[in-house]
Amino acid sequence: MNFKPLSNHLFIEVEPEEKTTKSGIIIPDTADKDKKIIGKVVAVGPGKLNDKGDRAPMSVKVADIVLFKKYGPDEIEIENKKYLVGDEEDILAIIE
């Protein structure tokens, strides 16, 4: 399925979280409420319109690996696969 987000929205596929430390300790989901999440951008909108009607270019592109807060974007499920949908402002950093 192809996605075509509008404005400055983007779709993110979440990378699997590490649930166990290197020493074998299992980390519960409730351990870190402010945990940052890493994901791969799978679709990007054309950008937000500014006051003059021009499009501001997006700073992220498809296939970028990004860092974002856990509760920033909204979670949706399409064809039994979970994605996060958010604004460009939800992204904290691009991981290179």
N, CA, C and O atoms as a GROMACS GRO file, in nm:
protein
  384
    1MET      N    1   0.084  -0.118   0.000
    1MET     CA    2   0.000   0.000   0.000
    1MET      C    3   0.088   0.124   0.000
    1MET      O    4   0.185   0.132   0.076
    2ASN      N    5   0.056   0.220  -0.083
    2ASN     CA    6   0.129   0.345  -0.090
    2ASN      C    7   0.060   0.451  -0.005
    2ASN      O    8  -0.063   0.458  -0.001
    3PHE      N    9   0.139   0.533   0.062
    3PHE     CA   10   0.087   0.643   0.143
    3PHE      C   11   0.123   0.774   0.076
    3PHE      O   12   0.231   0.788   0.019
    4LYS      N   13   0.033   0.870   0.085
    4LYS     CA   14   0.061   1.004   0.036
    4LYS      C   15   0.012   1.102   0.143
    4LYS      O   16  -0.099   1.153   0.134
    5PRO      N   17   0.097   1.129   0.244
    5PRO     CA   18   0.057   1.222   0.350
    5PRO      C   19   0.039   1.364   0.294
    5PRO      O   20   0.099   1.400   0.193
    6LEU      N   21  -0.043   1.440   0.360
    6LEU     CA   22  -0.068   1.578   0.323
    6LEU      C   23   0.013   1.672   0.411
    6LEU      O   24   0.055   1.635   0.520
    7SER      N   25   0.034   1.794   0.364
    7SER     CA   26   0.102   1.900   0.439
    7SER      C   27   0.237   1.850   0.491
    7SER      O   28   0.315   1.793   0.415
    8ASN      N   29   0.265   1.873   0.619
    8ASN     CA   30   0.394   1.833   0.676
    8ASN      C   31   0.383   1.705   0.758
    8ASN      O   32   0.460   1.683   0.851
    9HIS      N   33   0.286   1.619   0.723
    9HIS     CA   34   0.270   1.492   0.793
    9HIS      C   35   0.364   1.387   0.734
    9HIS      O   36   0.409   1.397   0.620
   10LEU      N   37   0.392   1.285   0.816
   10LEU     CA   38   0.476   1.175   0.771
   10LEU      C   39   0.436   1.046   0.839
   10LEU      O   40   0.380   1.047   0.949
   11PHE      N   41   0.467   0.934   0.774
   11PHE     CA   42   0.441   0.801   0.828
   11PHE      C   43   0.576   0.742   0.870
   11PHE      O   44   0.675   0.751   0.797
   12ILE      N   45   0.577   0.680   0.989
   12ILE     CA   46   0.699   0.622   1.043
   12ILE      C   47   0.674   0.476   1.077
   12ILE      O   48   0.573   0.441   1.139
   13GLU      N   49   0.766   0.391   1.037
   13GLU     CA   50   0.763   0.250   1.075
   13GLU      C   51   0.859   0.236   1.193
   13GLU      O   52   0.978   0.265   1.181
   14VAL      N   53   0.808   0.190   1.306
   14VAL     CA   54   0.887   0.184   1.428
   14VAL      C   55   0.986   0.069   1.422
   14VAL      O   56   0.951  -0.043   1.385
   15GLU      N   57   1.111   0.098   1.460
   15GLU     CA   58   1.213  -0.004   1.472
   15GLU      C   59   1.188  -0.083   1.600
   15GLU      O   60   1.144  -0.024   1.699
   16PRO      N   61   1.214  -0.212   1.603
   16PRO     CA   62   1.190  -0.291   1.725
   16PRO      C   63   1.273  -0.238   1.842
   16PRO      O   64   1.390  -0.204   1.826
   17GLU      N   65   1.210  -0.232   1.960
   17GLU     CA   66   1.277  -0.183   2.080
   17GLU      C   67   1.358  -0.294   2.144
   17GLU      O   68   1.322  -0.412   2.137
   18GLU      N   69   1.469  -0.255   2.206
   18GLU     CA   70   1.548  -0.350   2.284
   18GLU      C   71   1.478  -0.372   2.417
   18GLU      O   72   1.462  -0.279   2.495
   19LYS      N   73   1.435  -0.493   2.443
   19LYS     CA   74   1.366  -0.528   2.567
   19LYS      C   75   1.461  -0.592   2.668
   19LYS      O   76   1.424  -0.610   2.784
   20THR      N   77   1.582  -0.627   2.626
   20THR     CA   78   1.678  -0.692   2.713
   20THR      C   79   1.812  -0.622   2.701
   20THR      O   80   1.856  -0.589   2.590
   21THR      N   81   1.878  -0.598   2.815
   21THR     CA   82   2.010  -0.536   2.812
   21THR      C   83   2.113  -0.639   2.768
   21THR      O   84   2.082  -0.757   2.757
   22LYS      N   85   2.236  -0.593   2.742
   22LYS     CA   86   2.342  -0.684   2.700
   22LYS      C   87   2.373  -0.790   2.806
   22LYS      O   88   2.415  -0.901   2.774
   23SER      N   89   2.350  -0.754   2.933
   23SER     CA   90   2.377  -0.849   3.041
   23SER      C   91   2.259  -0.944   3.066
   23SER      O   92   2.268  -1.031   3.153
   24GLY      N   93   2.148  -0.928   2.991
   24GLY     CA   94   2.035  -1.019   3.002
   24GLY      C   95   1.920  -0.971   3.089
   24GLY      O   96   1.825  -1.046   3.111
   25ILE      N   97   1.926  -0.848   3.138
   25ILE     CA   98   1.818  -0.794   3.221
   25ILE      C   99   1.703  -0.752   3.132
   25ILE      O  100   1.724  -0.678   3.035
   26ILE      N  101   1.582  -0.797   3.163
   26ILE     CA  102   1.464  -0.762   3.085
   26ILE      C  103   1.409  -0.628   3.134
   26ILE      O  104   1.390  -0.608   3.254
   27ILE      N  105   1.385  -0.536   3.040
   27ILE     CA  106   1.337  -0.403   3.073
   27ILE      C  107   1.187  -0.396   3.045
   27ILE      O  108   1.146  -0.419   2.932
   28PRO      N  109   1.105  -0.363   3.146
   28PRO     CA  110   0.960  -0.351   3.123
   28PRO      C  111   0.928  -0.222   3.048
   28PRO      O  112   1.005  -0.126   3.051
   29ASP      N  113   0.811  -0.219   2.980
   29ASP     CA  114   0.768  -0.101   2.906
   29ASP      C  115   0.752   0.021   2.994
   29ASP      O  116   0.768   0.133   2.948
   30THR      N  117   0.719   0.001   3.121
   30THR     CA  118   0.693   0.113   3.212
   30THR      C  119   0.819   0.170   3.274
   30THR      O  120   0.810   0.264   3.353
   31ALA      N  121   0.935   0.116   3.242
   31ALA     CA  122   1.059   0.159   3.307
   31ALA      C  123   1.099   0.301   3.273
   31ALA      O  124   1.154   0.371   3.358
   32ASP      N  125   1.073   0.346   3.153
   32ASP     CA  126   1.117   0.479   3.111
   32ASP      C  127   1.004   0.546   3.034
   32ASP      O  128   0.986   0.520   2.916
   33LYS      N  129   0.929   0.633   3.101
   33LYS     CA  130   0.814   0.697   3.038
   33LYS      C  131   0.854   0.799   2.932
   33LYS      O  132   0.777   0.823   2.839
   34ASP      N  133   0.972   0.857   2.943
   34ASP     CA  134   1.017   0.958   2.846
   34ASP      C  135   1.110   0.899   2.742
   34ASP      O  136   1.186   0.971   2.679
   35LYS      N  137   1.104   0.768   2.724
   35LYS     CA  138   1.192   0.699   2.632
   35LYS      C  139   1.175   0.753   2.490
   35LYS      O  140   1.064   0.782   2.446
   36LYS      N  141   1.285   0.765   2.421
   36LYS     CA  142   1.283   0.809   2.282
   36LYS      C  143   1.271   0.686   2.193
   36LYS      O  144   1.321   0.579   2.228
   37ILE      N  145   1.205   0.700   2.080
   37ILE     CA  146   1.180   0.589   1.989
   37ILE      C  147   1.252   0.617   1.857
   37ILE      O  148   1.262   0.732   1.813
   38ILE      N  149   1.300   0.511   1.795
   38ILE     CA  150   1.367   0.522   1.665
   38ILE      C  151   1.279   0.454   1.561
   38ILE      O  152   1.223   0.347   1.586
   39GLY      N  153   1.266   0.517   1.445
   39GLY     CA  154   1.186   0.459   1.338
   39GLY      C  155   1.236   0.502   1.202
   39GLY      O  156   1.323   0.589   1.188
   40LYS      N  157   1.180   0.438   1.100
   40LYS     CA  158   1.216   0.466   0.961
   40LYS      C  159   1.100   0.536   0.894
   40LYS      O  160   0.986   0.490   0.901
   41VAL      N  161   1.127   0.647   0.828
   41VAL     CA  162   1.025   0.723   0.757
   41VAL      C  163   0.988   0.647   0.630
   41VAL      O  164   1.074   0.614   0.550
   42VAL      N  165   0.856   0.619   0.613
   42VAL     CA  166   0.811   0.545   0.494
   42VAL      C  167   0.731   0.631   0.397
   42VAL      O  168   0.711   0.593   0.282
   43ALA      N  169   0.685   0.748   0.443
   43ALA     CA  170   0.613   0.840   0.354
   43ALA      C  171   0.621   0.981   0.411
   43ALA      O  172   0.617   1.001   0.532
   44VAL      N  173   0.634   1.080   0.322
   44VAL     CA  174   0.649   1.219   0.363
   44VAL      C  175   0.557   1.306   0.278
   44VAL      O  176   0.545   1.287   0.157
   45GLY      N  177   0.491   1.401   0.344
   45GLY     CA  178   0.406   1.496   0.273
   45GLY      C  179   0.488   1.600   0.198
   45GLY      O  180   0.611   1.604   0.212
   46PRO      N  181   0.424   1.684   0.119
   46PRO     CA  182   0.496   1.782   0.038
   46PRO      C  183   0.550   1.900   0.117
   46PRO      O  184   0.636   1.973   0.067
   47GLY      N  185   0.503   1.922   0.239
   47GLY     CA  186   0.549   2.035   0.320
   47GLY      C  187   0.434   2.129   0.351
   47GLY      O  188   0.331   2.128   0.283
   48LYS      N  189   0.453   2.210   0.451
   48LYS     CA  190   0.351   2.302   0.498
   48LYS      C  191   0.353   2.430   0.413
   48LYS      O  192   0.458   2.474   0.368
   49LEU      N  193   0.235   2.487   0.392
   49LEU     CA  194   0.227   2.615   0.321
   49LEU      C  195   0.259   2.728   0.417
   49LEU      O  196   0.211   2.729   0.530
   50ASN      N  197   0.340   2.824   0.372
   50ASN     CA  198   0.368   2.940   0.456
   50ASN      C  199   0.266   3.051   0.429
   50ASN      O  200   0.172   3.030   0.352
   51ASP      N  201   0.282   3.166   0.489
   51ASP     CA  202   0.186   3.276   0.476
   51ASP      C  203   0.173   3.328   0.333
   51ASP      O  204   0.068   3.383   0.297
   52LYS      N  205   0.276   3.311   0.251
   52LYS     CA  206   0.273   3.358   0.112
   52LYS      C  207   0.218   3.253   0.016
   52LYS      O  208   0.203   3.279  -0.103
   53GLY      N  209   0.186   3.134   0.069
   53GLY     CA  210   0.133   3.028  -0.016
   53GLY      C  211   0.239   2.938  -0.076
   53GLY      O  212   0.207   2.850  -0.157
   54ASP      N  213   0.365   2.957  -0.039
   54ASP     CA  214   0.474   2.872  -0.087
   54ASP      C  215   0.492   2.753   0.007
   54ASP      O  216   0.464   2.764   0.127
   55ARG      N  217   0.537   2.642  -0.046
   55ARG     CA  218   0.562   2.523   0.035
   55ARG      C  219   0.699   2.531   0.101
   55ARG      O  220   0.799   2.559   0.035
   56ALA      N  221   0.702   2.507   0.230
   56ALA     CA  222   0.829   2.496   0.302
   56ALA      C  223   0.879   2.353   0.282
   56ALA      O  224   0.805   2.258   0.309
   57PRO      N  225   1.001   2.334   0.236
   57PRO     CA  226   1.049   2.198   0.211
   57PRO      C  227   1.062   2.118   0.340
   57PRO      O  228   1.094   2.173   0.446
   58MET      N  229   1.037   1.989   0.332
   58MET     CA  230   1.050   1.900   0.447
   58MET      C  231   1.199   1.872   0.472
   58MET      O  232   1.278   1.861   0.377
   59SER      N  233   1.236   1.862   0.597
   59SER     CA  234   1.376   1.833   0.631
   59SER      C  235   1.404   1.684   0.644
   59SER      O  236   1.519   1.643   0.661
   60VAL      N  237   1.299   1.601   0.637
   60VAL     CA  238   1.317   1.456   0.638
   60VAL      C  239   1.268   1.399   0.506
   60VAL      O  240   1.184   1.458   0.437
   61LYS      N  241   1.321   1.282   0.471
   61LYS     CA  242   1.280   1.217   0.347
   61LYS      C  243   1.256   1.068   0.373
   61LYS      O  244   1.293   1.017   0.479
   62VAL      N  245   1.196   1.002   0.279
   62VAL     CA  246   1.169   0.858   0.291
   62VAL      C  247   1.302   0.785   0.311
   62VAL      O  248   1.402   0.818   0.248
   63ALA      N  249   1.301   0.686   0.399
   63ALA     CA  250   1.415   0.601   0.435
   63ALA      C  251   1.505   0.662   0.542
   63ALA      O  252   1.598   0.596   0.587
   64ASP      N  253   1.479   0.787   0.585
   64ASP     CA  254   1.555   0.844   0.696
   64ASP      C  255   1.522   0.768   0.824
   64ASP      O  256   1.407   0.731   0.846
   65ILE      N  257   1.622   0.746   0.907
   65ILE     CA  258   1.603   0.690   1.040
   65ILE      C  259   1.595   0.809   1.135
   65ILE      O  260   1.685   0.892   1.140
   66VAL      N  261   1.484   0.816   1.210
   66VAL     CA  262   1.459   0.935   1.292
   66VAL      C  263   1.437   0.898   1.438
   66VAL      O  264   1.402   0.785   1.472
   67LEU      N  265   1.458   0.996   1.524
   67LEU     CA  266   1.436   0.984   1.667
   67LEU      C  267   1.320   1.074   1.704
   67LEU      O  268   1.316   1.190   1.664
   68PHE      N  269   1.224   1.022   1.782
   68PHE     CA  270   1.109   1.101   1.821
   68PHE      C  271   1.060   1.057   1.958
   68PHE      O  272   1.094   0.947   2.003
   69LYS      N  273   0.982   1.141   2.024
   69LYS     CA  274   0.929   1.107   2.155
   69LYS      C  275   0.822   0.999   2.142
   69LYS      O  276   0.752   0.992   2.041
   70LYS      N  277   0.810   0.916   2.243
   70LYS     CA  278   0.718   0.803   2.241
   70LYS      C  279   0.574   0.845   2.221
   70LYS      O  280   0.499   0.777   2.150
   71TYR      N  281   0.532   0.956   2.282
   71TYR     CA  282   0.391   0.995   2.275
   71TYR      C  283   0.367   1.112   2.180
   71TYR      O  284   0.265   1.180   2.193
   72GLY      N  285   0.455   1.137   2.084
   72GLY     CA  286   0.436   1.245   1.989
   72GLY      C  287   0.337   1.210   1.878
   72GLY      O  288   0.227   1.265   1.876
   73PRO      N  289   0.373   1.120   1.788
   73PRO     CA  290   0.284   1.083   1.677
   73PRO      C  291   0.170   0.990   1.721
   73PRO      O  292   0.175   0.931   1.829
   74ASP      N  293   0.068   0.980   1.636
   74ASP     CA  294  -0.045   0.890   1.660
   74ASP      C  295  -0.016   0.755   1.596
   74ASP      O  296   0.044   0.748   1.488
   75GLU      N  297  -0.060   0.648   1.662
   75GLU     CA  298  -0.040   0.513   1.609
   75GLU      C  299  -0.163   0.470   1.531
   75GLU      O  300  -0.276   0.486   1.577
   76ILE      N  301  -0.140   0.415   1.410
   76ILE     CA  302  -0.250   0.361   1.330
   76ILE      C  303  -0.209   0.223   1.279
   76ILE      O  304  -0.090   0.189   1.278
   77GLU      N  305  -0.307   0.146   1.238
   77GLU     CA  306  -0.279   0.014   1.182
   77GLU      C  307  -0.343   0.004   1.045
   77GLU      O  308  -0.462   0.029   1.029
   78ILE      N  309  -0.263  -0.033   0.945
   78ILE     CA  310  -0.310  -0.049   0.808
   78ILE      C  311  -0.262  -0.185   0.759
   78ILE      O  312  -0.142  -0.214   0.762
   79GLU      N  313  -0.356  -0.268   0.715
   79GLU     CA  314  -0.324  -0.401   0.666
   79GLU      C  315  -0.238  -0.479   0.765
   79GLU      O  316  -0.137  -0.538   0.728
   80ASN      N  317  -0.280  -0.479   0.892
   80ASN     CA  318  -0.215  -0.552   1.001
   80ASN      C  319  -0.072  -0.507   1.029
   80ASN      O  320   0.006  -0.584   1.084
   81LYS      N  321  -0.036  -0.385   0.991
   81LYS     CA  322   0.096  -0.332   1.020
   81LYS      C  323   0.079  -0.198   1.090
   81LYS      O  324  -0.002  -0.115   1.048
   82LYS      N  325   0.156  -0.175   1.196
   82LYS     CA  326   0.143  -0.053   1.275
   82LYS      C  327   0.238   0.054   1.224
   82LYS      O  328   0.355   0.028   1.195
   83TYR      N  329   0.186   0.176   1.213
   83TYR     CA  330   0.263   0.292   1.173
   83TYR      C  331   0.236   0.406   1.270
   83TYR      O  332   0.134   0.406   1.341
   84LEU      N  333   0.326   0.501   1.273
   84LEU     CA  334   0.303   0.625   1.347
   84LEU      C  335   0.286   0.736   1.245
   84LEU      O  336   0.359   0.744   1.147
   85VAL      N  337   0.187   0.822   1.269
   85VAL     CA  338   0.162   0.934   1.181
   85VAL      C  339   0.178   1.061   1.264
   85VAL      O  340   0.114   1.076   1.368
   86GLY      N  341   0.261   1.150   1.218
   86GLY     CA  342   0.284   1.272   1.293
   86GLY      C  343   0.325   1.385   1.203
   86GLY      O  344   0.329   1.373   1.081
   87ASP      N  345   0.355   1.496   1.266
   87ASP     CA  346   0.403   1.615   1.196
   87ASP      C  347   0.556   1.615   1.196
   87ASP      O  348   0.619   1.544   1.274
   88GLU      N  349   0.613   1.694   1.108
   88GLU     CA  350   0.757   1.707   1.105
   88GLU      C  351   0.811   1.757   1.240
   88GLU      O  352   0.923   1.724   1.277
   89GLU      N  353   0.732   1.834   1.312
   89GLU     CA  354   0.772   1.887   1.442
   89GLU      C  355   0.787   1.778   1.548
   89GLU      O  356   0.853   1.801   1.650
   90ASP      N  357   0.728   1.660   1.527
   90ASP     CA  358   0.741   1.548   1.622
   90ASP      C  359   0.880   1.483   1.617
   90ASP      O  360   0.918   1.412   1.710
   91ILE      N  361   0.953   1.508   1.510
   91ILE     CA  362   1.086   1.448   1.492
   91ILE      C  363   1.188   1.530   1.572
   91ILE      O  364   1.193   1.653   1.561
   92LEU      N  365   1.268   1.460   1.652
   92LEU     CA  366   1.373   1.526   1.729
   92LEU      C  367   1.504   1.532   1.655
   92LEU      O  368   1.578   1.630   1.666
   93ALA      N  369   1.536   1.426   1.577
   93ALA     CA  370   1.663   1.420   1.506
   93ALA      C  371   1.659   1.316   1.396
   93ALA      O  372   1.580   1.222   1.400
   94ILE      N  373   1.745   1.335   1.298
   94ILE     CA  374   1.769   1.235   1.194
   94ILE      C  375   1.898   1.164   1.233
   94ILE      O  376   2.000   1.229   1.257
   95ILE      N  377   1.895   1.032   1.239
   95ILE     CA  378   2.014   0.954   1.277
   95ILE      C  379   2.090   0.917   1.150
   95ILE      O  380   2.035   0.855   1.059
   96GLU      N  381   2.215   0.956   1.146
   96GLU     CA  382   2.298   0.928   1.026
   96GLU      C  383   2.395   0.816   1.053
   96GLU      O  384   2.472   0.779   0.964
   0.00000   0.00000   0.00000
